[in-house]
Amino acid sequence: MGMNVGSSSTTEDEGIVDINTTPLIDVMLVLLIMLIITIPMQTHSVSMDLPQGNPPPSTEPDPQIDTVSIDFDNTITWNGDPVPDEAALQAHFTEAASMPVQPEMHIHPDRLANYKTVAHVLADAQRLGITKLGIIGNDQFMDAQ
């Protein structure tokens, strides 16, 4: 950086073209002070008494899981046993819904099963009060894409 000292060649007042760094230094000092103040707050630790050992085993029995499978030819099976007609399927759903602890229902449709059959089974389950319902085997549909 240079400085003009009494150059007599110009008679006009020239503007200062150097950047004024004073505000930048002020901002940096304020940020530095804020950083120095906030660092000790971030390093404080909170002591907690954590439980030691293993939790006690659960006293509840494992939930019952009923599986309704729909095969490629639209035959319906309940836990591996074939369901002869719609009345028997509805009887199974009614029995499961009336239990004090409702079992989990897993619907397992085959990839080639008709949508109408699967939708009908799902609608029957919902209509008859099944609340714990899940569809399993969705990975077989991912291969088709």
C-alpha positions, 0 to 999 in steps of 0.5 A: 500500500502506498501513500501520496505525500504532497503531490503538487501535480493535482490540485483537486481533492481525490477520493480515498479508494482504499477500503475502510477496514474499521467496521470489519474489524469491529464486527470480527471483534464482536463475533470473537467475544460472542464465541468466547462467551458461548464456548464455556456454556456448550462444554458444560455437562449434565450428570444423569443417573442411568439405570444399570443392568438388564431390564426385567423380562416381559410378563406379557405372552407373545402376541398371537399372529394369524396369517391369511394367505391368498394364493395365485389361484385366489384360494384363501388359507387361514394359518395354512388351513384352506378356507372353504367359503366366505362365511368361514372366512368371516367366522374366523375374522369375527372370532379373532375380533371378539378375543380380549387381546386381538391377535395380529392379522398378517395378510399375505397375497401372492403376486398373481392373486386378483386385486378383487380377492385381496381387496375383499379380504381386507374389506371383510377384516375391517368391517368385522372389527380387525384393528391389528392388520398388516400386509406382508410379502411386499418385497415380491412386488418390488422385483417387477419394476 
